[in-house]
Amino acid sequence: MGAAGEHPRLALAINSDGLLLVQDSVGAWLIQGSADRLVYPAGDRPVWLLPLLERTPTAVRTSLSHVPLAETPLPSLVRFALTAWGEHWPALALGWLESGWPIRDVLDVLAEMKDSRQLSQPLRRRTLCLWRRST
């Protein structure tokens, strides 16, 4: 949790319930709770960031344009979503990749997904197409 007296700056609303992604004065990414206003390290709660995938990557990236992509929690979010339960979050993450999001860092995940019998055929096919384009 954030230290008392720190004033994180608003970076991005995660959802319509008041959950916020903020960056503190030293550059650490935090998630600020809507009810308790406490802050938690974003890396510890990637599931809380999943609603960001319901927006376009361009819209999310524009909101965080003041920092290099690699220094945001977004690459980790996409990786996490690709391995999430069900098909909703992996499908949204694949949508980000299909729209031009960097694939290089998730090729290992795509290689596993394309052969996974736990995923539907349409999802495996999308994954295979992305994997082939990038290898």
PASEBA-1860 file (N, C-alpha, C; in nm, 3 decimals):
! residues 135
1> MGAAGEHP> 0.083/-0.118/0.000/0.000/0.000/0.000/0.087/0.124/0.000 ~ 0.034/0.230/-0.050/0.108/0.354/-0.058/0.135/0.412/0.079 ~ 0.240/0.489/0.088/0.275/0.551/0.215/0.182/0.667/0.244 ~ 0.160/0.691/0.370/0.075/0.803/0.410/0.141/0.933/0.367 ~ 0.061/1.026/0.321/0.113/1.154/0.279/0.149/1.161/0.132 ~ 0.160/1.047/0.066/0.186/1.048/-0.077/0.061/1.089/-0.150 ~ 0.076/1.166/-0.253/-0.038/1.209/-0.333/-0.021/1.156/-0.475 ~ -0.075/1.037/-0.502/-0.061/0.985/-0.638/-0.135/1.073/-0.737
9> RLALAINS> -0.083/1.079/-0.857/-0.151/1.157/-0.960/-0.239/1.062/-1.042 ~ -0.354/1.109/-1.080/-0.448/1.029/-1.156/-0.389/0.998/-1.292 ~ -0.397/0.873/-1.332/-0.352/0.835/-1.465/-0.470/0.788/-1.548 ~ -0.555/0.703/-1.490/-0.659/0.642/-1.572/-0.766/0.579/-1.484 ~ -0.892/0.603/-1.519/-1.002/0.533/-1.452/-1.009/0.392/-1.510 ~ -1.011/0.293/-1.425/-1.015/0.154/-1.469/-1.157/0.112/-1.502 ~ -1.250/0.153/-1.418/-1.390/0.117/-1.440/-1.480/0.233/-1.398 ~ -1.608/0.213/-1.414/-1.703/0.319/-1.380/-1.738/0.320/-1.231
17> DGLLLVQD> -1.681/0.228/-1.156/-1.707/0.222/-1.011/-1.604/0.297/-0.929 ~ -1.514/0.369/-0.995/-1.418/0.453/-0.923/-1.281/0.393/-0.902 ~ -1.254/0.275/-0.955/-1.122/0.215/-0.943/-1.027/0.291/-1.036 ~ -0.912/0.332/-0.982/-0.819/0.416/-1.058/-0.681/0.353/-1.067 ~ -0.618/0.369/-1.182/-0.478/0.334/-1.200/-0.401/0.464/-1.185 ~ -0.311/0.470/-1.090/-0.235/0.592/-1.063/-0.086/0.560/-1.061 ~ -0.009/0.663/-1.082/0.136/0.652/-1.073/0.182/0.746/-0.963 ~ 0.261/0.694/-0.869/0.305/0.780/-0.759/0.423/0.865/-0.802
25> SVGAWLIQ> 0.473/0.945/-0.711/0.577/1.042/-0.743/0.711/0.978/-0.780 ~ 0.730/0.849/-0.746/0.854/0.782/-0.784/0.833/0.690/-0.905 ~ 0.714/0.692/-0.963/0.688/0.616/-1.084/0.625/0.480/-1.065 ~ 0.594/0.442/-0.942/0.532/0.312/-0.917/0.384/0.318/-0.956 ~ 0.335/0.211/-1.018/0.195/0.203/-1.058/0.113/0.141/-0.947 ~ 0.004/0.207/-0.915/-0.083/0.166/-0.805/-0.227/0.162/-0.852 ~ -0.305/0.082/-0.783/-0.450/0.081/-0.805/-0.512/0.139/-0.679 ~ -0.591/0.242/-0.699/-0.657/0.307/-0.586/-0.800/0.258/-0.579
33> GSADRLVY> -0.837/0.204/-0.463/-0.972/0.153/-0.443/-1.074/0.265/-0.438 ~ -1.192/0.236/-0.486/-1.296/0.337/-0.490/-1.361/0.359/-0.354 ~ -1.378/0.254/-0.279/-1.447/0.267/-0.150/-1.352/0.310/-0.039 ~ -1.238/0.242/-0.028/-1.147/0.268/0.084/-1.038/0.370/0.052 ~ -1.022/0.407/-0.076/-0.921/0.502/-0.122/-0.778/0.457/-0.091 ~ -0.762/0.333/-0.046/-0.628/0.280/-0.025/-0.567/0.247/-0.160 ~ -0.435/0.240/-0.164/-0.367/0.207/-0.288/-0.293/0.074/-0.274 ~ -0.290/0.000/-0.384/-0.229/-0.132/-0.388/-0.137/-0.139/-0.509
41> PAGDRPVW> -0.024/-0.207/-0.501/0.063/-0.220/-0.618/-0.013/-0.285/-0.734 ~ -0.007/-0.223/-0.851/-0.080/-0.274/-0.967/-0.033/-0.415/-1.005 ~ 0.094/-0.443/-0.986/0.147/-0.575/-1.018/0.091/-0.686/-0.932 ~ 0.040/-0.651/-0.814/-0.016/-0.751/-0.723/-0.162/-0.783/-0.753 ~ -0.227/-0.701/-0.834/-0.371/-0.718/-0.860/-0.404/-0.701/-1.009 ~ -0.344/-0.783/-1.095/-0.371/-0.766/-1.239/-0.517/-0.790/-1.276 ~ -0.587/-0.869/-1.198/-0.728/-0.895/-1.229/-0.810/-0.766/-1.221 ~ -0.768/-0.672/-1.137/-0.840/-0.546/-1.125/-0.822/-0.459/-1.249
49> LLPLLERT> -0.718/-0.487/-1.328/-0.691/-0.408/-1.448/-0.762/-0.462/-1.572 ~ -0.817/-0.582/-1.565/-0.879/-0.644/-1.682/-0.983/-0.556/-1.754 ~ -1.064/-0.477/-1.683/-1.161/-0.393/-1.756/-1.098/-0.297/-1.856 ~ -0.970/-0.267/-1.842/-0.905/-0.180/-1.940/-0.906/-0.243/-2.079 ~ -0.908/-0.375/-2.086/-0.907/-0.444/-2.215/-1.038/-0.428/-2.290 ~ -1.141/-0.379/-2.224/-1.269/-0.356/-2.290/-1.267/-0.227/-2.371 ~ -1.160/-0.151/-2.359/-1.140/-0.030/-2.439/-1.041/-0.062/-2.551 ~ -1.029/0.029/-2.644/-0.929/0.007/-2.748/-0.791/0.032/-2.690
57> PTAVRTSL> -0.690/-0.038/-2.742/-0.555/-0.012/-2.692/-0.511/0.132/-2.717 ~ -0.558/0.190/-2.825/-0.523/0.330/-2.854/-0.578/0.423/-2.747 ~ -0.701/0.402/-2.707/-0.762/0.487/-2.604/-0.688/0.475/-2.472 ~ -0.654/0.354/-2.433/-0.583/0.333/-2.307/-0.442/0.390/-2.316 ~ -0.375/0.362/-2.425/-0.237/0.408/-2.442/-0.230/0.561/-2.445 ~ -0.328/0.625/-2.505/-0.331/0.771/-2.511/-0.339/0.830/-2.370 ~ -0.415/0.765/-2.284/-0.428/0.814/-2.146/-0.298/0.802/-2.068 ~ -0.210/0.712/-2.113/-0.083/0.690/-2.043/0.036/0.732/-2.128
65> SHVPLAET> 0.014/0.822/-2.221/0.117/0.858/-2.318/0.238/0.928/-2.257 ~ 0.227/0.971/-2.133/0.338/1.042/-2.069/0.450/0.948/-2.023 ~ 0.432/0.818/-2.035/0.536/0.722/-1.997/0.556/0.619/-2.108 ~ 0.679/0.568/-2.122/0.702/0.462/-2.222/0.616/0.339/-2.192 ~ 0.570/0.276/-2.297/0.482/0.159/-2.284/0.539/0.054/-2.190 ~ 0.666/0.024/-2.204/0.729/-0.080/-2.122/0.728/-0.047/-1.973 ~ 0.711/0.079/-1.939/0.710/0.120/-1.799/0.570/0.126/-1.740 ~ 0.471/0.085/-1.817/0.332/0.080/-1.768/0.297/-0.064/-1.733
73> PLPSLVRF> 0.187/-0.086/-1.663/0.145/-0.223/-1.634/0.072/-0.290/-1.752 ~ 0.061/-0.222/-1.865/-0.016/-0.276/-1.978/0.044/-0.402/-2.040 ~ 0.175/-0.410/-2.064/0.227/-0.536/-2.119/0.199/-0.657/-2.028 ~ 0.212/-0.637/-1.898/0.181/-0.745/-1.803/0.033/-0.778/-1.804 ~ -0.050/-0.677/-1.821/-0.194/-0.699/-1.826/-0.231/-0.786/-1.946 ~ -0.177/-0.756/-2.063/-0.207/-0.835/-2.182/-0.162/-0.979/-2.163 ~ -0.043/-1.000/-2.110/0.008/-1.135/-2.083/-0.085/-1.208/-1.986 ~ -0.123/-1.141/-1.878/-0.212/-1.201/-1.779/-0.345/-1.240/-1.842
81> ALTAWGEH> -0.402/-1.150/-1.922/-0.533/-1.175/-1.983/-0.529/-1.292/-2.079 ~ -0.419/-1.309/-2.150/-0.407/-1.422/-2.242/-0.416/-1.555/-2.169 ~ -0.374/-1.557/-2.044/-0.375/-1.682/-1.966/-0.490/-1.688/-1.867 ~ -0.581/-1.592/-1.874/-0.693/-1.587/-1.779/-0.793/-1.698/-1.807 ~ -0.879/-1.722/-1.710/-0.983/-1.824/-1.719/-1.084/-1.787/-1.828 ~ -1.151/-1.887/-1.878/-1.257/-1.863/-1.977/-1.201/-1.813/-2.109 ~ -1.286/-1.751/-2.188/-1.242/-1.703/-2.318/-1.261/-1.552/-2.336 ~ -1.336/-1.490/-2.246/-1.362/-1.347/-2.262/-1.234/-1.264/-2.258
89> WPALALGW> -1.156/-1.277/-2.152/-1.035/-1.195/-2.137/-0.929/-1.232/-2.238 ~ -0.904/-1.362/-2.264/-0.808/-1.394/-2.370/-0.852/-1.338/-2.507 ~ -0.980/-1.342/-2.536/-1.029/-1.289/-2.664/-1.005/-1.139/-2.672 ~ -1.028/-1.066/-2.564/-1.002/-0.922/-2.565/-0.853/-0.892/-2.582 ~ -0.769/-0.970/-2.514/-0.624/-0.951/-2.528/-0.580/-0.980/-2.671 ~ -0.636/-1.084/-2.732/-0.605/-1.113/-2.872/-0.648/-0.997/-2.962 ~ -0.760/-0.937/-2.930/-0.806/-0.820/-3.006/-0.704/-0.708/-3.000 ~ -0.645/-0.687/-2.883/-0.541/-0.584/-2.872/-0.423/-0.619/-2.962
97> LESGWPIR> -0.383/-0.747/-2.959/-0.270/-0.790/-3.041/-0.302/-0.777/-3.190 ~ -0.422/-0.810/-3.227/-0.464/-0.799/-3.367/-0.468/-0.654/-3.415 ~ -0.488/-0.563/-3.322/-0.495/-0.421/-3.360/-0.357/-0.354/-3.360 ~ -0.253/-0.432/-3.339/-0.118/-0.377/-3.349/-0.040/-0.369/-3.219 ~ -0.097/-0.417/-3.110/-0.025/-0.417/-2.983/0.099/-0.505/-2.999 ~ 0.213/-0.470/-2.939/0.337/-0.549/-2.954/0.319/-0.696/-2.913 ~ 0.360/-0.784/-3.001/0.341/-0.928/-2.981/0.467/-0.995/-2.929 ~ 0.581/-0.939/-2.958/0.711/-1.003/-2.930/0.720/-1.063/-2.790
105> DVLDVLAE> 0.672/-0.992/-2.689/0.687/-1.037/-2.551/0.587/-1.144/-2.509 ~ 0.491/-1.177/-2.596/0.392/-1.280/-2.559/0.393/-1.397/-2.657 ~ 0.497/-1.407/-2.740/0.503/-1.518/-2.835/0.500/-1.654/-2.767 ~ 0.562/-1.663/-2.650/0.561/-1.790/-2.578/0.420/-1.829/-2.535 ~ 0.342/-1.732/-2.493/0.203/-1.758/-2.453/0.120/-1.797/-2.575 ~ 0.140/-1.726/-2.685/0.066/-1.758/-2.808/0.099/-1.899/-2.856 ~ 0.226/-1.940/-2.843/0.266/-2.075/-2.884/0.192/-2.181/-2.804 ~ 0.172/-2.156/-2.677/0.096/-2.250/-2.593/-0.053/-2.246/-2.626
113> MKDSRQLS> -0.106/-2.126/-2.645/-0.249/-2.110/-2.670/-0.293/-2.175/-2.800 ~ -0.213/-2.166/-2.904/-0.253/-2.217/-3.035/-0.276/-2.367/-3.034 ~ -0.215/-2.437/-2.938/-0.229/-2.582/-2.929/-0.315/-2.628/-2.811 ~ -0.368/-2.535/-2.736/-0.443/-2.568/-2.615/-0.581/-2.623/-2.647 ~ -0.611/-2.740/-2.598/-0.744/-2.801/-2.618/-0.846/-2.743/-2.521 ~ -0.803/-2.660/-2.427/-0.895/-2.595/-2.335/-0.963/-2.474/-2.401 ~ -0.907/-2.425/-2.511/-0.963/-2.309/-2.580/-1.048/-2.353/-2.699 ~ -1.142/-2.271/-2.733/-1.228/-2.302/-2.848/-1.146/-2.294/-2.977
121> QPLRRRTL> -1.197/-2.359/-3.080/-1.131/-2.357/-3.210/-1.115/-2.214/-3.264 ~ -1.219/-2.129/-3.256/-1.201/-1.991/-3.307/-1.089/-1.914/-3.234 ~ -1.078/-1.934/-3.104/-0.973/-1.865/-3.029/-0.835/-1.921/-3.066 ~ -0.825/-2.052/-3.080/-0.698/-2.113/-3.120/-0.658/-2.065/-3.260 ~ -0.756/-2.052/-3.348/-0.726/-2.008/-3.486/-0.674/-1.864/-3.487 ~ -0.738/-1.775/-3.411/-0.691/-1.637/-3.401/-0.548/-1.634/-3.347 ~ -0.523/-1.716/-3.246/-0.391/-1.723/-3.185/-0.288/-1.773/-3.286 ~ -0.323/-1.877/-3.359/-0.232/-1.933/-3.460/-0.198/-1.829/-3.566
129> CLWRRST> -0.296/-1.755/-3.612/-0.271/-1.651/-3.713/-0.173/-1.545/-3.661 ~ -0.194/-1.501/-3.537/-0.102/-1.403/-3.478/0.038/-1.460/-3.461 ~ 0.044/-1.583/-3.415/0.172/-1.649/-3.391/0.248/-1.664/-3.523 ~ 0.181/-1.709/-3.628/0.245/-1.726/-3.760/0.296/-1.593/-3.815 ~ 0.217/-1.488/-3.800/0.258/-1.357/-3.851/0.383/-1.305/-3.782 ~ 0.405/-1.350/-3.660/0.512/-1.293/-3.578/0.636/-1.379/-3.568 ~ 0.631/-1.498/-3.625/0.750/-1.586/-3.614/0.819/-1.600/-3.747
END
